[in-house]
Amino acid sequence: MSQSPHYKDGKFQNVHMTPQLSEGYSMRGVLYDFIFKKKLRLRPVDSLPSVKTDLLALPPDKDVLVWFGHSSYFIQTGGKHILVDPVLSGSASPLPGGTKAFRGADIYTADDFPAIDYLFISHDHYDHLDYKTMLALKGKVGKVICGLGVGAHLERWGYTPEMIVEKDWWQDVELEDGFIVHTAPARHFSGRSFSRNNTLWQSYVLETPGMKIYIGGDSGYDTHFAEIGEKFGPVDLAILENGQYDLAWKYIHMQPEEVLQAAKDLKAKRLLPVHSSKFTLGNHAWDEPLRRIKTIADIPLATPMIGQVVDLRDDGQVFREWWKDVN
């Protein structure tokens, strides 16, 4: 970690200066607004519609993706099983009763998964790295791919060092059967409890024998998207965070308009917006991220229900606007 060019003064650093709060905002003001400001529809009243796809029965020759809400999803491609940022415990908080999943958004458990060849962790925030889920999955996971320092969490939880591939930005990892992972920057931060930036946050370009998929994690908008696009684009599918945003933290989370621009910077043929529809972490209506991105999207957009199969080979696959049916 100390040898990383992105590690300075005992902390990991973003490419450009990245304040936690935007200019003109204070932590006191943000907390006041969060507690006292009237908010509408932060959580759906209804149970979210979903599809319980049998992941164990997927035809092995099919290239598909299944989203579980927020930033958790399963990919089957090229005969491999891949899982990203799984949070299946019903909560995105270490505190009892904190940040509970929406009704209908937590329909999968570790028992529903086949053996996982590669598990990707984008960073160590509680809504992306979940202790209970990682324990439940441990016997099914082959390799975990993560940023510098994140492996220490996993080793404390019983994962062996041989299982962990821990990398800095701009490194390549050759896996099996023609699979290559290119690690890349994100504009965010890390930390559990009161620690900050002692582990590395990152994104990935997953190159399979047949396609390229961008695994975005969390990020504010910055020049790294265009740099990744120049190095590795075009990508067949960009999976980008679109939700739990606020102008008060615009440097570390994107607004929907920036999400679309990031996808274009990546030279993406198709966009899957995630980081919504499971947990309330921002001060916007729960369905606003989907409504906004759907209104402006001028590239193919995948907006599945939780559990619905996304055909990775079909850019023309049609998804209904399921959020319109939910109060």
Beta strands, then each sheet from edge to edge (+ up, - down):
strand 1: 7-8
strand 2: 11-12
strand 3: 64-67
strand 4: 73-77
strand 5: 80-84
strand 6: 116-120
strand 7: 141-147
strand 8: 164-167
strand 9: 172-174
strand 10: 180-184
strand 11: 203-207
strand 12: 212-215
strand 13: 237-241
strand 14: 271-274
strand 15: 309-311
sheet 1: 1+ 2-
sheet 2: 8+ 7+ 6+ 5+ 4- 3+ 15-
sheet 3: 9+ 10- 11+ 12- 13- 14-
end
